[in-house]
Amino acid sequence: MTRFSEELRREADPIYRAIFDHPFVRGIADGTLRKEQLIHYVKQDFEYLNAYIRLYGIAISKCDSRDTMALFNEQISFILHSETHPHNNFCSVAGVSYEQLQGYPLAPSANHYVRHMLSVAHAGTLEDILAAMLPCPWTYTEIGAKLLAEVKPDRSHPFYDWMHFYGSFEGGITEKMRLLLDERAESLSPDRKKRLTEHFVASCRLEYMFWDMAYTLEEWPVSAAQTEGAGR
Ligand SMILES: Cc1ncc(C[n+]2csc(CCO)c2C)c(N)n1
């Protein structure tokens, strides 16, 4: 029997391919990203990860098993303590300190992505949350594996650390989330599965838009008098 998550992956395949071909991802491969693009990415991703931590918190509140709670708890620690490495890689290439890129408001596409996941999470069940959260690790796991295989970076490549960080994700959190979702999807109606597919595809599209936002330095079109405060 086809796994439900395989059906999701197939549905989103054109979006995955557009992500692999996106100029920001190509710029990681060939080391040609500009300083401002790296800075914009890190500013936005720092706040994105804060939101992702909160999503795990909501997911824990809707969990019925200790093992699943433990998995989400480990992932919160992983984001807090390890997901900082790829950010530090971008910061050192850009020649800026990580601290100075923290606390910025979310730009439109990052804001859209975070709101999408949070609204699904607040209104939905654990399987809704998993469907909306899954493209985050899944697209990065595939990007990492592809870039490592294609570029075979040596230590002198500016994004060596970034590629190795995400290139080592295979068999990790993506597979664990997929198993949880597949298991739960078995007892769901076609209508519920359709809804989960919509959450998943929307997050894939927003992954693409996040790369595009960083590449084009996307910002809100009109600035307000008050621009302080991170995007919660
Ligand atoms: C926009 C955006 N999407 C995905 C990731 C990658 N990522 C974020 S948290 C996490 C671990 C999940 O438990 C992974 C793989 C990112 N950094 N930024």
The ligand as a Gaussian input file, in Angstrom:
#p B3LYP/6-31G(d) Opt

LIG

1 1
 C       11.846000      28.267000       6.264000
 C       12.583000      27.076000       6.801000
 N       12.127000      25.848000       6.485000
 C       12.761000      24.772000       6.959000
 C       13.871000      24.885000       7.769000
 C       14.575000      23.671000       8.296000
 N       14.181000      23.298000       9.610000
 C       13.666000      24.159000      10.486000
 S       13.285000      23.442000      11.984000
 C       13.809000      21.955000      11.461000
 C       13.795000      20.777000      12.379000
 C       12.449000      20.258000      12.543000
 O       12.306000      19.552000      13.730000
 C       14.256000      22.053000      10.152000
 C       14.779000      20.918000       9.404000
 C       14.315000      26.194000       8.076000
 N       15.395000      26.403000       8.867000
 N       13.669000      27.259000       7.576000

